[in-house]
Amino acid sequence: MQKTVLILAGGKSQRFQSFDKCFVTLNNKPIIQHAIDNLSSVADEIIVAIRDEQQGGRIRDKIPDEIVLVFDTLKGFGPLAGVLSGLERASFPYSFVVGCDMPFINRKVVEFLFAVAERGNYDAVVPRWENGMVEPLHAVYKREPTLAAVKDSIKKGDARVFNLLLRLKSVKFLPMSEIRGIAPELKTFRNVNTLEELEKCGAHHR
């Protein structure tokens, strides 16, 4: 199965003050590059959804030429805007969708999500924590039904990513216990949202 990876980089980074989150450096490398490096062996194509031309120019300087850039065409819909523009450009039936702020993505976990999606022909495969919380931005989606669901969300003015899952017919919520077997520490889900978290990661991974 050929696979698409869609990295969402268009979000505003209020908690990083004036920094654009995807350019924040961890171990001398922008965190978006960590995501790309971890996923390049999984994907047949990598798409990065960005906010605008200005951000695009800055990202293009930092990432490999073969990465495809798409622009968020809608304002006010947060990650859904990136999912829409990314999946419209995607070449393959299934895409792994992830935020640019997850520098420790585990390739084996992503491959497992793709395998579950293909085996069950699911519209989405979404990790779920023991407390019921889910990880919709570290999940695999089937292109056609997800595009239809995103367009329906936008038509109804609903920007919540969780509600996108409610619009899909066959969503497999994958228990975290199954993922722990592959990645016991679950670092793959760790995102870097603040400078404090960045410093903690930097200190931990130096």
N, C-alpha and C positions, 0 to 999 in steps of 0.2 A: 504493500500500500504506500503510495506517495503521500507525503505529509507537508502541510503548511504550518509554520509558526507565525503567529501574529503578536507582536509586542506593542503595547499601548503606551505611547510616550507623550501624548498630547495634554495630559492633565496638568493643571496649575499646581504649584508646590508651595502652598501658603506656609507650611510648617518648616520649609527650608529658607524662610525669609526671602531674599532676592534671588536665590539660586534656582535654576531649572533642575528638577530632581534627577533627570536622566544623565546630567553632566557631572553630578557629584562624584568625586573620585574615591575609590576604595582600593588600597594597595596599588596606587599609581595608575589606575585604569578607571574610566567612567563606568558607573554601575550598569549602564545599558550594554556596554561591551562585555561585562561579565555574563549577562544574560545571553548575548549572542554567542559567545564562546561556548557556553554550556549547552546550547541548543543546536549548534551548527551541524553536529554529527547525527542529529535526530531528523532534521528537516530537509526536504527537497527544495524548499524555498522559505526565506524569512522575509516577512513584511513588517515594517515599522510604521505605525499610524501616528502622525504628528499633527501639531496644532496649526501651523501656518508656515509660510515660506521662510520667514526669519528663523524659526526653530529648525526648519528643514536644512537650511544652509549650514547651521552650526553642527547639526547631527551628521550631515553628509561628510564633513571634514574628519569625523571621528570614527566612522564605521566603514567596513569593507564595501567596495563598489557594487558587489553583486546583491547587496541588500536592497529590496524595493521599498521606496518611501511612498506613502499615500497621505493625503491631507484630510483632516476632519472637516467635512463640509457643513456640519450643523453646529450651532452654538447652543449651549445650555443643556446638552444631553450627556455630558460627561463621557464615561467610557463607551457608552452605546454608540456615540458618533464614530469612535475609532473602530469599533466592532463592525459597524456598517461599511465604512470605507475600506477596511481591511478585507472583509469577507467578499465584498464586491470584486476585489482584485484577485482573490485567492484562486489558484489553478486547480486545487485538489478538493475532494469531498470533505475531508476532515481537517480542522485547524485547532492547534493548541493556542489558546488565548491567555496572555499573561501581562501583568503590569511591568513597567520598566524598572520598578524598584525592588525586584527580587533577584539579587545577585548570586544566590546560592542554589538556583534551580538544579534539581537532580535529573540528569538525562534518563536514568532508568525508570524513575517515577513517570516521566512524560511518556516514555515508550509503553509503559504499562497502561496508562490512560488511553492511548491510541489503540492498543490491542483490545481493551475491554469495549471501546466504542465500536470497533469494527466487528468484533465477534457478536455483539448483541444488536448491531445495526441501530444503536441509540442516536437520538438527536443531540444528546449531551451526556458527558460523564464528568461529574462534579464531586470532588472530595468533600466528605462531611465529617466534622469533628464529633466527638462523643457527646458534646453538649448541644448538638443540633446545628451549630453554625456551619456554614458552607463556604467554599472557596471558588466562587464563580469566575474569578480572574486568575485561576491556575487550573484550567479545565479544558476539555476537548469538546468542540462543537461541530455538528454536521452543517455544512454550508447552506444548503437550500432552506431547510426548515428554520434555521437560526436567522437567516436574512428576512424571511417572512415574518418571524416573531419580532425582530428588531423594528421592522417597518410598521408593524401593528402598534408596538410600544410608542414609537415616535408620533404616529397618527393620533394616539390617545394622550400625548403629552406626558408619558410616564417614563422618567429617566432612570428608574431604579433597576439595577442589574438583576437583583433577585427576582423581580417580577417578570423579567425576560424568561426565566426558567419555568414560570407558571404558564407561559404561553407555548411551551414546547410539549409535544405529546408524550415522548418517551425519554425521560431523564433518568439516568442511573446515578443515584447518590452513593458514592463509593465510601464504605466505612474506613475511617482512618486506620483501623487495625490492619487492613489489607496493605496499606501503604507503609505502615511501620515495618512490615516484613522486608521491604526493599530499602527503606531509609529510616532506621530506628530513631534518629534524632529529629527527623522531620524539618531539617534546616531548609529544605526546598521551599517551605512556605514563609520563611522569614523575610519580611519586607523592611526596607529602610525608609522610615517616614520622617525622622527627625535627626538633627545633628548628633543628639545623644546616642541614638541607635547606631548611627554611622561610626561614632567613636568606639562604641562597644564592639561592633563588628571588626573594626580595624584593629583594635587591641587584641581581639580574639583570634584574628586570622593572620596576624603579621608573621 
